[in-house]
Amino acid sequence: MADQTAHGVGGLTFDARKRAWPNEMNVFIALIVIILIFEALGAMMMGQSFLFDSNDRFGTIFNEARLKIIILQVAIIGIIAIGSTQVIISGGIDLSPGSIVGLTAMVAMSFAQTALVNGNPNPKAIFSETWMDLPVIIPILVALIIGMLAGMTNGLLIAYTRIPPFIATLGMMVAARGAAKWWSKGNPISFPTDQFASIGNGMNGWAPVLIFVGLAVLFHLILKHTVYGKHTYAIGSNEDAARMSGIKVARHKVLVYTIAGMLAGLSAIVLASKNLTAQAGMGVMYELDAIAMTVIGGISLAGGRGSLIGTVLGALIFGVIISGFTFLRLDAYYQEMVKGFIIVAAVVLDQWRQRRAITR
């Protein structure tokens, strides 16, 4: 007999069998299963452990080098995924962050260059010496402003012209990539100041991870405990109902896309400073990888559901899969095929969960 207890008005009952199971727990279990699969494959194919130190090379039981690679390789795209999470929760989609990264990295690096390289004038200089060796805050502000303007443009188009988010952000993706190529006529921009380089290489190389984790914690708290977060979920759940309840839907959408653009600009800063160079092709496919992280993490493409905890777990799954295939010495194209399969599987699972919730 079901464990049911009378509760509330009208004899409503609580059925213990329908107790909510956190979706993030499902993602965490999937992460553990994937790690175990790579451990088993590593033992059978390589005679080595995937994440554990089987050769006494480190001071702990874990393979610290591989753990660092897994986390570092998803941190920069993870910053973009934080913005994509908010966009998707609000019921939208953003295809432009990768191109915004390319444009922002080019412009920011132009303002971050040093005048002299080994005692000689900078061979990659874009501006005159007056605009060289600037305080690091200048390229940072330039990058954030460009990202915010691009995101705001997306939001304004979506909110006030009613263009579908897919089309509006697709247009920005193409335009921003073209602007990135135009900025230096396709030539890379290099040789930043030491201050700028330290953004992506500080803390013994852990700076990108600290930025990603710090932003994830910040926006998790914002989404869960502020009016901004409540409005974001409300709009994604039912835009008409949100509008009728007094939420300024159009203005809020502009804000969500502006924040997403700003985070793409920040990601460009970290990427360019880590690589010590900027190229127009930077950020290609980053938007799809960021969306994949959110979908794998259980964010519903229908909007209104999910959390940044899921996105962080999705990013870790992403990193484990990439590192696992490298560990097994499998070609890169296998990674792309598996990533595509996982994205489709995650969406199918999300659709199944929605149908199951309706029938309950």
URBELCOR-V241226 format. One record per residue. N is the residue number from 1. RES is the residue in one small letter. PSI is psi in whole degrees, 0 to 359 (* if undefined). OMEGA is omega in whole degrees, -180 to 180 (none if undefined). BURIAL is I if it has 9 or more other ideal C-beta (glycine too) atoms within 8 Angstrom, else O. Layout:
BEGIN
N,RES,PSI,OMEGA,BURIAL ; N,RES,PSI,OMEGA,BURIAL
END
This chain:
BEGIN
1,m,137,-176,O ; 2,a,145,178,O ; 3,d,92,-177,O ; 4,q,137,-180,O ; 5,t,132,178,O ; 6,a,137,-176,O ; 7,h,135,172,O ; 8,g,195,-175,O ; 9,v,140,173,O ; 10,g,19,177,O ; 11,g,27,177,O ; 12,l,146,-176,O ; 13,t,153,175,O ; 14,f,123,180,O ; 15,d,113,-177,I ; 16,a,334,-180,O ; 17,r,340,-178,O ; 18,k,16,179,O ; 19,r,135,-175,O ; 20,a,134,175,O ; 21,w,119,-176,O ; 22,p,129,-180,O ; 23,n,328,179,I ; 24,e,330,178,I ; 25,m,323,176,O ; 26,n,318,180,I ; 27,v,319,179,I ; 28,f,317,178,I ; 29,i,319,178,O ; 30,a,321,178,I ; 31,l,314,180,I ; 32,i,318,-180,O ; 33,v,316,-180,O ; 34,i,318,177,I ; 35,i,316,180,I ; 36,l,324,178,O ; 37,i,315,180,I ; 38,f,327,175,I ; 39,e,316,-180,I ; 40,a,316,179,O ; 41,l,322,179,I ; 42,g,319,179,I ; 43,a,321,-177,I ; 44,m,319,-172,O ; 45,m,327,-173,O ; 46,m,343,-175,I ; 47,g,24,-178,O ; 48,q,161,174,I ; 49,s,147,-179,I ; 50,f,309,-175,I ; 51,l,351,-177,I ; 52,f,152,-178,I ; 53,d,97,-177,I ; 54,s,356,-177,O ; 55,n,15,178,O ; 56,d,44,179,O ; 57,r,344,-175,O ; 58,f,170,-178,I ; 59,g,357,180,O ; 60,t,177,-180,O ; 61,i,348,-177,O ; 62,f,154,172,I ; 63,n,91,-173,I ; 64,e,324,-179,I ; 65,a,316,-179,O ; 66,r,321,177,I ; 67,l,319,179,I ; 68,k,318,180,I ; 69,i,316,-179,I ; 70,i,314,-176,I ; 71,i,318,-177,I ; 72,l,322,-174,I ; 73,q,347,178,I ; 74,v,352,-174,I ; 75,a,315,-176,I ; 76,i,314,176,I ; 77,i,331,177,I ; 78,g,326,176,I ; 79,i,318,176,I ; 80,i,319,-178,I ; 81,a,332,176,I ; 82,i,318,176,I ; 83,g,319,180,I ; 84,s,325,178,I ; 85,t,314,-179,I ; 86,q,321,178,I ; 87,v,314,-177,I ; 88,i,320,177,I ; 89,i,325,179,I ; 90,s,359,178,I ; 91,g,12,-178,I ; 92,g,192,177,I ; 93,i,148,-178,I ; 94,d,114,-180,I ; 95,l,4,-172,I ; 96,s,346,-173,I ; 97,p,321,-180,I ; 98,g,316,179,I ; 99,s,325,176,I ; 100,i,322,176,I ; 101,v,314,-180,I ; 102,g,313,-180,I ; 103,l,312,-176,I ; 104,t,320,179,I ; 105,a,318,-180,I ; 106,m,312,-177,I ; 107,v,316,-179,I ; 108,a,317,180,I ; 109,m,330,178,I ; 110,s,326,-180,I ; 111,f,359,-178,I ; 112,a,6,-175,I ; 113,q,151,174,I ; 114,t,150,-174,I ; 115,a,324,-174,I ; 116,l,140,175,O ; 117,v,112,-176,I ; 118,n,37,178,O ; 119,g,357,-180,O ; 120,n,158,178,O ; 121,p,143,-179,O ; 122,n,116,-177,I ; 123,p,344,-179,O ; 124,k,17,-175,I ; 125,a,136,177,I ; 126,i,319,-179,O ; 127,f,177,176,I ; 128,s,172,-177,O ; 129,e,337,179,O ; 130,t,329,-177,O ; 131,w,20,177,O ; 132,m,160,177,I ; 133,d,41,179,O ; 134,l,157,174,I ; 135,p,144,-174,O ; 136,v,337,-179,I ; 137,i,334,-178,O ; 138,i,303,178,I ; 139,p,329,178,I ; 140,i,312,180,I ; 141,l,320,179,O ; 142,v,314,-179,I ; 143,a,315,-179,I ; 144,l,321,180,I ; 145,i,317,179,I ; 146,i,315,178,I ; 147,g,317,180,I ; 148,m,318,180,I ; 149,l,319,178,I ; 150,a,315,179,I ; 151,g,321,179,I ; 152,m,322,178,I ; 153,t,316,176,I ; 154,n,311,-177,I ; 155,g,318,-180,I ; 156,l,317,179,I ; 157,l,317,-178,I ; 158,i,317,-173,I ; 159,a,323,-170,I ; 160,y,343,175,O ; 161,t,353,-180,O ; 162,r,24,173,O ; 163,i,136,177,O ; 164,p,139,-179,O ; 165,p,324,-180,I ; 166,f,315,-177,O ; 167,i,315,-178,O ; 168,a,313,-177,I ; 169,t,334,174,I ; 170,l,318,177,I ; 171,g,317,178,I ; 172,m,323,179,I ; 173,m,314,-179,I ; 174,v,316,-177,I ; 175,a,316,-179,I ; 176,a,322,178,I ; 177,r,320,177,I ; 178,g,319,178,O ; 179,a,323,178,I ; 180,a,320,179,I ; 181,k,326,-179,I ; 182,w,327,-170,O ; 183,w,313,180,I ; 184,s,27,-179,I ; 185,k,35,177,O ; 186,g,357,-179,O ; 187,n,143,177,O ; 188,p,156,179,O ; 189,i,125,-171,I ; 190,s,184,176,I ; 191,f,69,177,I ; 192,p,169,175,I ; 193,t,162,179,I ; 194,d,324,180,O ; 195,q,316,180,O ; 196,f,319,-180,I ; 197,a,330,-177,I ; 198,s,342,180,I ; 199,i,314,-177,I ; 200,g,352,-176,I ; 201,n,2,-179,I ; 202,g,174,179,I ; 203,m,43,-180,O ; 204,n,35,177,O ; 205,g,358,-177,O ; 206,w,359,-176,I ; 207,a,314,179,I ; 208,p,323,180,I ; 209,v,317,180,I ; 210,l,321,178,I ; 211,i,314,180,I ; 212,f,310,-178,I ; 213,v,318,179,I ; 214,g,316,179,O ; 215,l,322,179,I ; 216,a,316,178,I ; 217,v,315,-179,O ; 218,l,308,-176,O ; 219,f,336,172,I ; 220,h,314,179,I ; 221,l,320,180,I ; 222,i,314,-179,I ; 223,l,326,-175,I ; 224,k,335,-168,O ; 225,h,13,179,O ; 226,t,165,177,I ; 227,v,322,178,O ; 228,y,312,-179,I ; 229,g,315,-179,I ; 230,k,320,179,O ; 231,h,323,179,I ; 232,t,314,178,I ; 233,y,320,-178,I ; 234,a,317,-180,I ; 235,i,319,179,I ; 236,g,328,-180,I ; 237,s,314,-179,I ; 238,n,99,-175,O ; 239,e,319,-179,I ; 240,d,317,179,O ; 241,a,322,178,I ; 242,a,318,179,I ; 243,r,318,180,O ; 244,m,335,180,O ; 245,s,0,175,O ; 246,g,3,179,O ; 247,i,134,176,I ; 248,k,85,-171,O ; 249,v,311,-177,I ; 250,a,313,-179,O ; 251,r,322,-179,O ; 252,h,322,178,I ; 253,k,319,177,I ; 254,v,317,180,I ; 255,l,317,-179,I ; 256,v,313,-179,I ; 257,y,328,177,I ; 258,t,317,178,I ; 259,i,319,178,I ; 260,a,319,178,I ; 261,g,320,179,I ; 262,m,319,179,I ; 263,l,326,175,I ; 264,a,321,176,I ; 265,g,319,177,I ; 266,l,319,177,I ; 267,s,322,178,I ; 268,a,321,178,I ; 269,i,311,-178,I ; 270,v,317,-178,I ; 271,l,312,-178,I ; 272,a,319,-180,I ; 273,s,325,179,I ; 274,k,320,-178,I ; 275,n,348,-179,O ; 276,l,20,178,I ; 277,t,162,176,I ; 278,a,136,178,I ; 279,q,152,-177,I ; 280,a,335,-179,I ; 281,g,2,179,O ; 282,m,143,174,I ; 283,g,4,180,I ; 284,v,129,179,O ; 285,m,2,180,O ; 286,y,323,-178,I ; 287,e,322,180,I ; 288,l,323,176,O ; 289,d,321,179,I ; 290,a,317,177,I ; 291,i,321,178,I ; 292,a,318,178,I ; 293,m,318,-179,I ; 294,t,318,-179,I ; 295,v,315,177,I ; 296,i,325,-180,I ; 297,g,4,174,I ; 298,g,10,176,I ; 299,i,126,-178,I ; 300,s,127,177,I ; 301,l,346,176,I ; 302,a,348,179,I ; 303,g,160,172,I ; 304,g,355,-178,I ; 305,r,151,177,I ; 306,g,173,-180,I ; 307,s,164,179,I ; 308,l,338,174,I ; 309,i,316,177,I ; 310,g,320,180,I ; 311,t,317,178,I ; 312,v,317,177,I ; 313,l,321,176,I ; 314,g,321,177,I ; 315,a,320,178,I ; 316,l,319,176,I ; 317,i,317,178,I ; 318,f,311,-179,I ; 319,g,321,179,I ; 320,v,317,-179,I ; 321,i,313,-180,I ; 322,i,312,-180,I ; 323,s,325,180,I ; 324,g,318,179,I ; 325,f,324,175,I ; 326,t,318,178,O ; 327,f,320,-180,I ; 328,l,0,178,I ; 329,r,40,176,O ; 330,l,149,-176,O ; 331,d,155,-174,O ; 332,a,328,-176,O ; 333,y,337,174,O ; 334,y,323,179,I ; 335,q,315,-178,I ; 336,e,318,-179,O ; 337,m,317,-180,O ; 338,v,319,178,I ; 339,k,318,178,I ; 340,g,317,178,O ; 341,f,317,-178,O ; 342,i,320,179,I ; 343,i,312,180,I ; 344,v,316,180,O ; 345,a,321,180,O ; 346,a,321,179,I ; 347,v,318,177,I ; 348,v,317,178,O ; 349,l,319,178,O ; 350,d,318,178,I ; 351,q,320,178,O ; 352,w,318,179,O ; 353,r,320,179,I ; 354,q,316,-180,I ; 355,r,321,179,O ; 356,r,321,180,O ; 357,a,325,-180,O ; 358,i,322,-177,O ; 359,t,348,-180,O ; 360,r,*,none,O
END
